[in-house]
Amino acid sequence: MIVKIIKLPFKAVAAVLAVALMALHFVGAIALGLSAIVTNLLASVFLFGSVAGWIMHQPPIMLIQTVGIGIFFALAPHVAEWLLGRLTDLTIVLLDFICS
């Protein structure tokens, strides 16, 4: 009985935090969906630009930079998706704590 009374304030804080995390996940998912279009386009531009530079015999350092920027833009949505997944895992743990 005493453990339930001790857990009650923590459950109230966890409920507020879970709602905030769900709202953050919703906003993040919308932003990720919209920005993925732009980052994929930028990745294509930089990677195709590096191929064009290679064909035109540009300096190797410039090719390495454009490939690196292209890979960064290609991987950025995947990293953001992974972070949103960890946010979802944290929310599930909080909801499990609230329901226990």
C-alpha positions in Angstrom: 0.0 0.0 0.0 2.8 2.4 0.9 4.6 1.7 -2.4 1.5 2.8 -4.3 1.3 6.0 -2.4 5.0 6.7 -3.1 4.6 5.9 -6.8 1.6 8.2 -7.3 3.4 11.5 -7.7 5.9 9.9 -10.0 3.1 8.5 -12.1 1.6 11.9 -12.4 4.9 13.4 -13.6 5.3 10.5 -16.0 1.8 11.1 -17.4 2.6 14.7 -18.2 6.0 13.7 -19.6 4.5 11.0 -21.8 2.0 13.4 -23.3 4.8 15.9 -24.0 6.9 13.1 -25.6 4.0 12.0 -27.8 3.5 15.6 -29.0 7.2 15.9 -29.7 7.1 12.6 -31.6 4.2 13.8 -33.7 5.9 17.1 -34.6 9.2 15.3 -35.3 7.5 12.8 -37.6 5.8 15.5 -39.6 9.1 17.5 -39.8 11.0 14.4 -40.8 8.6 13.5 -43.5 8.8 17.0 -45.0 12.5 17.4 -44.6 13.3 14.0 -46.1 12.2 15.2 -49.5 14.6 18.1 -49.3 17.5 16.1 -48.0 17.1 13.4 -50.6 17.1 16.0 -53.3 20.2 17.7 -51.9 21.9 14.3 -51.6 21.2 13.6 -55.2 22.5 17.0 -56.3 25.7 16.6 -54.5 26.3 13.0 -55.5 25.6 13.6 -59.1 27.7 16.7 -58.9 30.6 14.7 -57.6 30.2 12.2 -60.5 30.2 15.2 -62.9 33.3 16.6 -61.3 35.0 13.2 -61.6 34.2 13.1 -65.3 35.5 16.7 -65.7 38.7 15.8 -63.8 38.1 18.2 -60.9 40.6 18.2 -57.9 40.1 15.1 -55.7 39.6 17.1 -52.5 36.5 18.7 -54.1 35.2 15.3 -55.1 35.7 14.0 -51.6 33.9 17.0 -50.1 30.9 16.7 -52.4 30.6 12.9 -51.8 30.8 13.6 -48.0 28.1 16.2 -48.1 25.9 14.0 -50.3 26.3 11.1 -48.0 25.5 13.3 -45.0 22.3 14.5 -46.6 21.4 10.9 -47.6 21.9 9.6 -44.0 20.4 12.5 -42.1 16.8 11.3 -42.3 17.8 7.8 -41.2 19.5 9.2 -38.1 16.5 11.4 -37.3 14.3 8.3 -37.7 16.5 6.3 -35.3 16.2 9.2 -32.8 12.4 9.2 -33.1 12.4 5.5 -32.5 14.3 5.9 -29.3 11.8 8.6 -28.3 9.0 6.2 -28.9 10.8 3.5 -26.8 11.1 6.0 -23.9 7.4 6.9 -24.2 6.4 3.2 -24.1 8.5 2.7 -21.0 6.8 5.7 -19.3 3.3 4.4 -20.3 4.2 1.0 -18.9 5.3 2.6 -15.6 2.0 4.5 -15.5 -0.1 1.4 -16.1 1.8 -0.7 -13.5 
